[in-house]
Amino acid sequence: MSSKAKQVMFSKATEAGIRKLKYDIFGTLPQLNAKTGFKALKKMHKGVYASRYYAEPIEKSARLATPGYKSAQELRRVEKLEQLRRRGKGPPKKGSGKRAKNK
């Protein structure tokens, strides 16, 4: 047996179909040896683009629109503090900490 692999010849249409399937399955692009601009697209955004990446939080406008508004994070914090106080593990009242008791 020879060490050379047999090369299979396909028609141009079949080769084009195989190439298209390969691109669809593996997500590769043909090598055109031309500038595509992908390097510029990969760069980190600057200025306006970077500031628009994260959505504006609604807390400010919600507090103005509805008095007494509390975010989910604030509600969790208050609930946790209440649980800790019930167990006697919460923060001391202002002016009644360890240092105030020494004086």
Biotite code that builds the C-alpha atoms (Angstrom):
import biotite.structure as struc

atoms = struc.array([
    struc.Atom([0.000, 0.000, 0.000], chain_id="A", res_id=1, res_name="MET", atom_name="CA", element="C"),
    struc.Atom([1.196, 3.460, -0.788], chain_id="A", res_id=2, res_name="SER", atom_name="CA", element="C"),
    struc.Atom([1.278, 6.235, 1.762], chain_id="A", res_id=3, res_name="SER", atom_name="CA", element="C"),
    struc.Atom([-0.430, 8.680, -0.588], chain_id="A", res_id=4, res_name="LYS", atom_name="CA", element="C"),
    struc.Atom([-4.133, 9.302, 0.053], chain_id="A", res_id=5, res_name="ALA", atom_name="CA", element="C"),
    struc.Atom([-6.513, 9.106, -2.844], chain_id="A", res_id=6, res_name="LYS", atom_name="CA", element="C"),
    struc.Atom([-7.760, 12.501, -3.888], chain_id="A", res_id=7, res_name="GLN", atom_name="CA", element="C"),
    struc.Atom([-11.430, 12.662, -4.793], chain_id="A", res_id=8, res_name="VAL", atom_name="CA", element="C"),
    struc.Atom([-12.405, 15.088, -7.529], chain_id="A", res_id=9, res_name="MET", atom_name="CA", element="C"),
    struc.Atom([-15.766, 16.892, -7.304], chain_id="A", res_id=10, res_name="PHE", atom_name="CA", element="C"),
    struc.Atom([-17.489, 19.109, -9.799], chain_id="A", res_id=11, res_name="SER", atom_name="CA", element="C"),
    struc.Atom([-17.376, 22.887, -9.225], chain_id="A", res_id=12, res_name="LYS", atom_name="CA", element="C"),
    struc.Atom([-21.042, 22.964, -8.148], chain_id="A", res_id=13, res_name="ALA", atom_name="CA", element="C"),
    struc.Atom([-20.509, 20.150, -5.632], chain_id="A", res_id=14, res_name="THR", atom_name="CA", element="C"),
    struc.Atom([-17.398, 21.847, -4.244], chain_id="A", res_id=15, res_name="GLU", atom_name="CA", element="C"),
    struc.Atom([-19.309, 25.109, -3.822], chain_id="A", res_id=16, res_name="ALA", atom_name="CA", element="C"),
    struc.Atom([-22.120, 23.260, -2.005], chain_id="A", res_id=17, res_name="GLY", atom_name="CA", element="C"),
    struc.Atom([-19.660, 21.498, 0.300], chain_id="A", res_id=18, res_name="ILE", atom_name="CA", element="C"),
    struc.Atom([-17.900, 24.815, 1.019], chain_id="A", res_id=19, res_name="ARG", atom_name="CA", element="C"),
    struc.Atom([-21.227, 26.494, 1.854], chain_id="A", res_id=20, res_name="LYS", atom_name="CA", element="C"),
    struc.Atom([-22.205, 23.637, 4.179], chain_id="A", res_id=21, res_name="LEU", atom_name="CA", element="C"),
    struc.Atom([-18.791, 23.841, 5.863], chain_id="A", res_id=22, res_name="LYS", atom_name="CA", element="C"),
    struc.Atom([-19.305, 27.570, 6.492], chain_id="A", res_id=23, res_name="TYR", atom_name="CA", element="C"),
    struc.Atom([-22.805, 26.964, 7.889], chain_id="A", res_id=24, res_name="ASP", atom_name="CA", element="C"),
    struc.Atom([-21.752, 24.106, 10.180], chain_id="A", res_id=25, res_name="ILE", atom_name="CA", element="C"),
    struc.Atom([-18.393, 25.336, 11.479], chain_id="A", res_id=26, res_name="PHE", atom_name="CA", element="C"),
    struc.Atom([-18.982, 29.073, 11.162], chain_id="A", res_id=27, res_name="GLY", atom_name="CA", element="C"),
    struc.Atom([-15.808, 29.684, 9.194], chain_id="A", res_id=28, res_name="THR", atom_name="CA", element="C"),
    struc.Atom([-15.413, 32.352, 6.583], chain_id="A", res_id=29, res_name="LEU", atom_name="CA", element="C"),
    struc.Atom([-13.512, 32.015, 3.326], chain_id="A", res_id=30, res_name="PRO", atom_name="CA", element="C"),
    struc.Atom([-9.965, 33.376, 3.374], chain_id="A", res_id=31, res_name="GLN", atom_name="CA", element="C"),
    struc.Atom([-9.999, 36.265, 0.933], chain_id="A", res_id=32, res_name="LEU", atom_name="CA", element="C"),
    struc.Atom([-6.678, 37.829, 1.998], chain_id="A", res_id=33, res_name="ASN", atom_name="CA", element="C"),
    struc.Atom([-8.425, 41.178, 2.073], chain_id="A", res_id=34, res_name="ALA", atom_name="CA", element="C"),
    struc.Atom([-9.109, 43.594, 4.930], chain_id="A", res_id=35, res_name="LYS", atom_name="CA", element="C"),
    struc.Atom([-12.543, 42.997, 6.445], chain_id="A", res_id=36, res_name="THR", atom_name="CA", element="C"),
    struc.Atom([-12.514, 45.531, 9.286], chain_id="A", res_id=37, res_name="GLY", atom_name="CA", element="C"),
    struc.Atom([-13.077, 42.793, 11.881], chain_id="A", res_id=38, res_name="PHE", atom_name="CA", element="C"),
    struc.Atom([-10.050, 43.939, 13.873], chain_id="A", res_id=39, res_name="LYS", atom_name="CA", element="C"),
    struc.Atom([-11.634, 47.364, 14.366], chain_id="A", res_id=40, res_name="ALA", atom_name="CA", element="C"),
    struc.Atom([-14.947, 45.775, 15.373], chain_id="A", res_id=41, res_name="LEU", atom_name="CA", element="C"),
    struc.Atom([-13.216, 43.652, 18.035], chain_id="A", res_id=42, res_name="LYS", atom_name="CA", element="C"),
    struc.Atom([-11.759, 46.687, 19.822], chain_id="A", res_id=43, res_name="LYS", atom_name="CA", element="C"),
    struc.Atom([-13.232, 47.935, 23.079], chain_id="A", res_id=44, res_name="MET", atom_name="CA", element="C"),
    struc.Atom([-15.877, 50.601, 22.689], chain_id="A", res_id=45, res_name="HIS", atom_name="CA", element="C"),
    struc.Atom([-14.987, 54.144, 23.684], chain_id="A", res_id=46, res_name="LYS", atom_name="CA", element="C"),
    struc.Atom([-16.929, 57.258, 24.594], chain_id="A", res_id=47, res_name="GLY", atom_name="CA", element="C"),
    struc.Atom([-20.595, 57.299, 23.643], chain_id="A", res_id=48, res_name="VAL", atom_name="CA", element="C"),
    struc.Atom([-20.669, 53.632, 22.641], chain_id="A", res_id=49, res_name="TYR", atom_name="CA", element="C"),
    struc.Atom([-19.253, 52.532, 25.989], chain_id="A", res_id=50, res_name="ALA", atom_name="CA", element="C"),
    struc.Atom([-21.724, 54.675, 27.935], chain_id="A", res_id=51, res_name="SER", atom_name="CA", element="C"),
    struc.Atom([-24.666, 53.316, 25.933], chain_id="A", res_id=52, res_name="ARG", atom_name="CA", element="C"),
    struc.Atom([-23.603, 49.697, 26.587], chain_id="A", res_id=53, res_name="TYR", atom_name="CA", element="C"),
    struc.Atom([-25.160, 49.632, 30.056], chain_id="A", res_id=54, res_name="TYR", atom_name="CA", element="C"),
    struc.Atom([-28.785, 50.656, 30.435], chain_id="A", res_id=55, res_name="ALA", atom_name="CA", element="C"),
    struc.Atom([-29.584, 53.635, 32.642], chain_id="A", res_id=56, res_name="GLU", atom_name="CA", element="C"),
    struc.Atom([-30.846, 52.484, 36.074], chain_id="A", res_id=57, res_name="PRO", atom_name="CA", element="C"),
    struc.Atom([-34.488, 53.337, 36.776], chain_id="A", res_id=58, res_name="ILE", atom_name="CA", element="C"),
    struc.Atom([-34.059, 54.019, 40.503], chain_id="A", res_id=59, res_name="GLU", atom_name="CA", element="C"),
    struc.Atom([-33.655, 57.795, 40.141], chain_id="A", res_id=60, res_name="LYS", atom_name="CA", element="C"),
    struc.Atom([-36.710, 58.326, 37.975], chain_id="A", res_id=61, res_name="SER", atom_name="CA", element="C"),
    struc.Atom([-38.765, 55.810, 39.984], chain_id="A", res_id=62, res_name="ALA", atom_name="CA", element="C"),
    struc.Atom([-38.029, 57.668, 43.251], chain_id="A", res_id=63, res_name="ARG", atom_name="CA", element="C"),
    struc.Atom([-39.142, 60.940, 41.656], chain_id="A", res_id=64, res_name="LEU", atom_name="CA", element="C"),
    struc.Atom([-42.330, 59.417, 40.252], chain_id="A", res_id=65, res_name="ALA", atom_name="CA", element="C"),
    struc.Atom([-43.391, 57.348, 43.275], chain_id="A", res_id=66, res_name="THR", atom_name="CA", element="C"),
    struc.Atom([-42.527, 58.416, 46.829], chain_id="A", res_id=67, res_name="PRO", atom_name="CA", element="C"),
    struc.Atom([-41.360, 55.568, 49.032], chain_id="A", res_id=68, res_name="GLY", atom_name="CA", element="C"),
    struc.Atom([-39.984, 53.532, 46.107], chain_id="A", res_id=69, res_name="TYR", atom_name="CA", element="C"),
    struc.Atom([-37.402, 50.928, 47.105], chain_id="A", res_id=70, res_name="LYS", atom_name="CA", element="C"),
    struc.Atom([-35.438, 48.744, 44.735], chain_id="A", res_id=71, res_name="SER", atom_name="CA", element="C"),
    struc.Atom([-35.327, 44.972, 45.123], chain_id="A", res_id=72, res_name="ALA", atom_name="CA", element="C"),
    struc.Atom([-31.791, 45.243, 46.493], chain_id="A", res_id=73, res_name="GLN", atom_name="CA", element="C"),
    struc.Atom([-32.865, 47.734, 49.178], chain_id="A", res_id=74, res_name="GLU", atom_name="CA", element="C"),
    struc.Atom([-35.825, 45.557, 50.166], chain_id="A", res_id=75, res_name="LEU", atom_name="CA", element="C"),
    struc.Atom([-33.527, 42.514, 50.541], chain_id="A", res_id=76, res_name="ARG", atom_name="CA", element="C"),
    struc.Atom([-31.112, 44.558, 52.677], chain_id="A", res_id=77, res_name="ARG", atom_name="CA", element="C"),
    struc.Atom([-33.871, 45.812, 54.992], chain_id="A", res_id=78, res_name="VAL", atom_name="CA", element="C"),
    struc.Atom([-35.343, 42.312, 55.319], chain_id="A", res_id=79, res_name="GLU", atom_name="CA", element="C"),
    struc.Atom([-31.943, 40.836, 56.163], chain_id="A", res_id=80, res_name="LYS", atom_name="CA", element="C"),
    struc.Atom([-31.313, 43.560, 58.772], chain_id="A", res_id=81, res_name="LEU", atom_name="CA", element="C"),
    struc.Atom([-34.655, 42.807, 60.419], chain_id="A", res_id=82, res_name="GLU", atom_name="CA", element="C"),
    struc.Atom([-33.805, 39.105, 60.606], chain_id="A", res_id=83, res_name="GLN", atom_name="CA", element="C"),
    struc.Atom([-30.391, 39.868, 62.117], chain_id="A", res_id=84, res_name="LEU", atom_name="CA", element="C"),
    struc.Atom([-31.892, 42.255, 64.702], chain_id="A", res_id=85, res_name="ARG", atom_name="CA", element="C"),
    struc.Atom([-34.444, 39.627, 65.776], chain_id="A", res_id=86, res_name="ARG", atom_name="CA", element="C"),
    struc.Atom([-31.563, 37.224, 66.457], chain_id="A", res_id=87, res_name="ARG", atom_name="CA", element="C"),
    struc.Atom([-29.583, 39.940, 68.249], chain_id="A", res_id=88, res_name="GLY", atom_name="CA", element="C"),
    struc.Atom([-26.861, 40.021, 65.585], chain_id="A", res_id=89, res_name="LYS", atom_name="CA", element="C"),
    struc.Atom([-27.733, 43.354, 63.938], chain_id="A", res_id=90, res_name="GLY", atom_name="CA", element="C"),
    struc.Atom([-25.711, 46.555, 64.116], chain_id="A", res_id=91, res_name="PRO", atom_name="CA", element="C"),
    struc.Atom([-25.929, 48.496, 67.398], chain_id="A", res_id=92, res_name="PRO", atom_name="CA", element="C"),
    struc.Atom([-28.000, 51.656, 67.664], chain_id="A", res_id=93, res_name="LYS", atom_name="CA", element="C"),
    struc.Atom([-26.075, 54.849, 67.079], chain_id="A", res_id=94, res_name="LYS", atom_name="CA", element="C"),
    struc.Atom([-23.961, 55.764, 70.103], chain_id="A", res_id=95, res_name="GLY", atom_name="CA", element="C"),
    struc.Atom([-24.342, 52.410, 71.855], chain_id="A", res_id=96, res_name="SER", atom_name="CA", element="C"),
    struc.Atom([-21.404, 50.506, 70.405], chain_id="A", res_id=97, res_name="GLY", atom_name="CA", element="C"),
    struc.Atom([-18.487, 48.897, 72.279], chain_id="A", res_id=98, res_name="LYS", atom_name="CA", element="C"),
    struc.Atom([-16.447, 52.051, 72.341], chain_id="A", res_id=99, res_name="ARG", atom_name="CA", element="C"),
    struc.Atom([-19.259, 54.157, 73.863], chain_id="A", res_id=100, res_name="ALA", atom_name="CA", element="C"),
    struc.Atom([-19.666, 51.664, 76.709], chain_id="A", res_id=101, res_name="LYS", atom_name="CA", element="C"),
    struc.Atom([-15.991, 52.069, 77.731], chain_id="A", res_id=102, res_name="ASN", atom_name="CA", element="C"),
    struc.Atom([-16.354, 55.776, 78.534], chain_id="A", res_id=103, res_name="LYS", atom_name="CA", element="C"),
])
